Amino acid sequence: MPTFQYKALQMDGAMTEGRLDAGGRPDALRQIETLGLRPVNLVEKAAAAVKSGSGLPAGLGNLGNLSFKFQSRKVSAKALENFTRLLSSLLASGVPLSRALVILYKEASAPFVAAKWREIHDLVVDGMSLASAMAKSPDVFPRVYVAMVEAGEAGGFLDVVLAQIADFQSREKELKSKVLTAMIYPCILLCLALVVLTVLLVFFIPKFQKVFASVHGALPLITQLIIGVSHLVRSYGLFVAAGLVGAGFLVRTWFASEKGRRVWERLVLRSPLVGPLLAQFAMARFCRMLGTLLGAGVPLVQGLNVARKSIGNQILVDAVSQSIQRVQQGGRLGQSLAECKDLFAGSILEMISVAEESGKLDSELVRIASVTEVDLDRHLKTAVAFAEPLMLFLIAGFIGIIFIGMLLPVFSLQDYIK
């Protein structure tokens, strides 16, 4: 079980540090909150040791400081999560916003991160709202982040919103970590398969081709295709690779445009495996964010406008936008969302309608999000577990086709010789 080192705020606002054993980052955060503390920073023990240079020989302990010279000038997701959680804790403890921002940039671990937090502080001190200051750095703060902060400032519950954002970031980080960990082995297999296929096409198949050329007979179609691919790779491999890279760049550029992005998102939604998972994930984020905002006192229409930005997929955002218009015209939320068939199932709409009638819409939305996230995690594990044997099957199929194509003429060589 990993050991985590944490910094947290006590009830009186004093900073404290400690270590604890936990099964993962979310479990460690829950343990800290159980102790009556507000977590500020949380790192694994090994990472903390490397950061401080402990355990290194003399003269090597400053390697951590030297690494700053090679870091990219970009605020990491971890730094943003720490910023969000610490700012929430400081505001909840009664620390003024300007003073909290001073603490943040002084506590920052990297110079560029400290400069970014100080830039936010200077803009706020000059009279700009926190949301407007964050909007000046779209590469650091996503649109939905800024929208939630704006709603929190308007409603006077900025600390609550920031804590919720930090929880969102932690859950998404955990989800991405699970996917990446599960895909490491299939990706290694894919790279090895590409190497094997390249070696077969470039070195082994030409030797078979010389044997086949000495025998006057028609080769099977599959063998002719494999020999043709081998000739193409050996003669024009670099040009083909350059063409594929260029085509990939053009396709990526087109998908980055407004029209291309919508086409890509529509294709992803219609895909049999990824589409339902993406829609389920977007629905869970939408419900949790809307429920949190309503529970904090944000009006329904304003909460809907903020929550729809958390969906991510523009096709689904457009569908929810149409529902918001119907709510503004006096329609019920459950009935208005019924048009978003790709996002909300009939059972979910029924639960939203009942909760709306009973006045418990905020708590019901959060409950729906929690149940959906558990179901999504189970489906994601199944999908990743299915991807590994599928990739093994495809790799074995490609290599098997090449061997079969090369062996079929060998079986008939004796007839040709006679």
Rosetta blueprint (number, residue, H / E / L):
1 M L
2 P L
3 T E
4 F E
5 Q E
6 Y E
7 K E
8 A E
9 L E
10 Q L
11 M L
12 D L
13 G L
14 A L
15 M E
16 T E
17 E E
18 G E
19 R E
20 L E
21 D E
22 A L
23 G L
24 G L
25 R H
26 P H
27 D H
28 A H
29 L H
30 R H
31 Q H
32 I H
33 E H
34 T H
35 L L
36 G L
37 L L
38 R E
39 P E
40 V E
41 N E
42 L E
43 V E
44 E E
45 K H
46 A H
47 A H
48 A H
49 A H
50 V H
51 K H
52 S H
53 G L
54 S L
55 G L
56 L L
57 P L
58 A L
59 G L
60 L L
61 G L
62 N L
63 L H
64 G H
65 N H
66 L H
67 S H
68 F H
69 K H
70 F H
71 Q L
72 S L
73 R L
74 K L
75 V L
76 S L
77 A H
78 K H
79 A H
80 L H
81 E H
82 N H
83 F H
84 T H
85 R H
86 L H
87 L H
88 S H
89 S H
90 L H
91 L H
92 A H
93 S L
94 G L
95 V L
96 P L
97 L H
98 S H
99 R H
100 A H
101 L H
102 V H
103 I H
104 L H
105 Y H
106 K H
107 E H
108 A L
109 S L
110 A L
111 P H
112 F H
113 V H
114 A H
115 A H
116 K H
117 W H
118 R H
119 E H
120 I H
121 H H
122 D H
123 L H
124 V H
125 V H
126 D L
127 G L
128 M L
129 S L
130 L H
131 A H
132 S H
133 A H
134 M H
135 A H
136 K L
137 S L
138 P L
139 D L
140 V L
141 F L
142 P L
143 R H
144 V H
145 Y H
146 V H
147 A H
148 M H
149 V H
150 E H
151 A H
152 G H
153 E H
154 A H
155 G H
156 G L
157 F L
158 L H
159 D H
160 V H
161 V H
162 L H
163 A H
164 Q H
165 I H
166 A H
167 D H
168 F H
169 Q H
170 S H
171 R H
172 E H
173 K H
174 E H
175 L H
176 K H
177 S H
178 K H
179 V H
180 L H
181 T H
182 A H
183 M H
184 I H
185 Y H
186 P H
187 C H
188 I H
189 L H
190 L H
191 C H
192 L H
193 A H
194 L H
195 V H
196 V H
197 L H
198 T H
199 V H
200 L H
201 L H
202 V H
203 F H
204 F H
205 I H
206 P H
207 K H
208 F H
209 Q H
210 K H
211 V H
212 F H
213 A H
214 S L
215 V L
216 H L
217 G L
218 A L
219 L L
220 P L
221 L H
222 I H
223 T H
224 Q H
225 L H
226 I H
227 I H
228 G H
229 V H
230 S H
231 H H
232 L H
233 V H
234 R H
235 S H
236 Y H
237 G H
238 L H
239 F H
240 V H
241 A H
242 A H
243 G H
244 L H
245 V H
246 G H
247 A H
248 G H
249 F H
250 L H
251 V H
252 R H
253 T H
254 W H
255 F H
256 A H
257 S L
258 E H
259 K H
260 G H
261 R H
262 R H
263 V H
264 W H
265 E H
266 R H
267 L H
268 V H
269 L H
270 R H
271 S L
272 P L
273 L L
274 V H
275 G H
276 P H
277 L H
278 L H
279 A H
280 Q H
281 F H
282 A H
283 M H
284 A H
285 R H
286 F H
287 C H
288 R H
289 M H
290 L H
291 G H
292 T H
293 L H
294 L H
295 G H
296 A L
297 G L
298 V L
299 P L
300 L H
301 V H
302 Q H
303 G H
304 L H
305 N H
306 V H
307 A H
308 R H
309 K H
310 S H
311 I L
312 G L
313 N L
314 Q H
315 I H
316 L H
317 V H
318 D H
319 A H
320 V H
321 S H
322 Q H
323 S H
324 I H
325 Q H
326 R H
327 V H
328 Q H
329 Q L
330 G L
331 G L
332 R L
333 L H
334 G H
335 Q H
336 S H
337 L H
338 A H
339 E H
340 C L
341 K L
342 D L
343 L L
344 F L
345 A L
346 G H
347 S H
348 I H
349 L H
350 E H
351 M H
352 I H
353 S H
354 V H
355 A H
356 E H
357 E H
358 S H
359 G L
360 K L
361 L H
362 D H
363 S H
364 E H
365 L H
366 V H
367 R H
368 I H
369 A H
370 S H
371 V H
372 T H
373 E H
374 V H
375 D H
376 L H
377 D H
378 R H
379 H H
380 L H
381 K H
382 T H
383 A H
384 V H
385 A H
386 F H
387 A H
388 E H
389 P H
390 L H
391 M H
392 L H
393 F H
394 L H
395 I H
396 A H
397 G H
398 F H
399 I H
400 G H
401 I H
402 I H
403 F H
404 I H
405 G H
406 M H
407 L H
408 L H
409 P H
410 V H
411 F H
412 S L
413 L H
414 Q H
415 D H
416 Y H
417 I H
418 K L
